Amino acid sequence: MIKKMGIEWNLRLRMAEQDLYSTTELVPLLAERGIHLSREQVYRLVTSTPQRLSTDVLAALCDILGCTPNDLITVAVVNQQVSKPASGGSSSAAGGSPAPRRTTIRRPGEAM
């Protein structure tokens, strides 16, 4: 089993706790703190987990929402089952159908 780390992004939840339900409401609040993002960038920040996040943006969000980085980001362990590849031979693939076999072309009259 592979141990994979992931995060839960709780920005929308923290916004709702402060009665901020529209992503466009966040744009001027960020601008007041020197963070100039477009409406589209703020929408993506709120609706999906960011892969990279500036510490300036994180600090501004914490100031706006009155929270800490731990309130916005929850670290979670995601365990994934890794299946072993099928061994050689005529065993069937995961879908239940036979495994593909390499084609051998023989000349007429050639022994098998």
N, C-alpha and C positions, 0 to 999 in steps of 0.2 A: 504494500500500500504506500502510495506517495503522499507525503504531507505537504500540502500546498496552502499558502497563506493568502487570504483575501481580505477585503475591507467592505464594510457596510457604510454607505454615505448617507448620513442622516440630515442633510441640509433642509430638505423639504419639510421634514417633521419639525425641526427647530424653527423654521419660518412660520409654520402653522401655529406653534405655541406663542408666537409674537403677533399673531393675526396678520401675517403677510401671506396672502394667497396667490398673488400674481408675481411672476418673475420680473415684470417691468417695474414693480415697486422697488426692487432691489437696486436697479441701475443708478438712480440719483443718490441713494444711501452709500453706495460704493464710491461714487464720484466725490462725495463730500470727504471721503477718506483718502482721496488721491488715486483710486483705482478706476481707470477708465476702460470699461468693457462695453462692447456693443450689446444690444438686446439679445441677439442670437447667441453670443458667447455666454451671457448670464443664463439664458434658457438652458443651454447645454450643461452648464455648471450645476444648475438646480435639478435637472431631470435625469442626468446620468452620472455615474461615478467617474470623476476625473482621473486620468492616468498620471498626470503631473499637476501639481498645485503650488503656486508661488506662496512663500511664507507671508508676503505682504497681503495677498488676497485672503489667506487663512486668518491672519490677524484682523483684517477689516471685517470679515464675516463674524468672527467671535465678538468683536466690539459691537456690531450692529445687533446681533442676536443675544448678547449678554451671556455668552457661554464660553466653554473652553474647547480646545481642539479635540479632547476626548469625547465631548458631547457630539461633535460632528462626525468623527471617525471612530468606528468600532472595528477592531481587528478580529478576524474570524479565521478559524482553521477549516479548510475545505479538504476533506479526505476523498481521494478518488481511487476506485478499484482499477488496477491495471491488469488487463487480461494478458496471459502469456500467448505468444504466437503459436499457431498449430504446428505440431511436429510434422516432418515429412511423411510421405506415404499417401494412402488414399483416404485419409480421414476427411470428414466433411467440414466445410467452413462454418463460421458462426451462424449464417443464415439457414443452415440445414441442407443446402445444396452441395453437391460434390465439389471438391476443390479443383481449380483449373489444372489441366494437364498439358504439358508441352507437346506439340504435334511433331511427329517424326515422319518425314517423307522418305519413302523407299522406292527404289526402282522396281519395275515389274520383274518377277522371278527371284528377287533378293530374299534370303531367309530372314526370318524375324528373330 
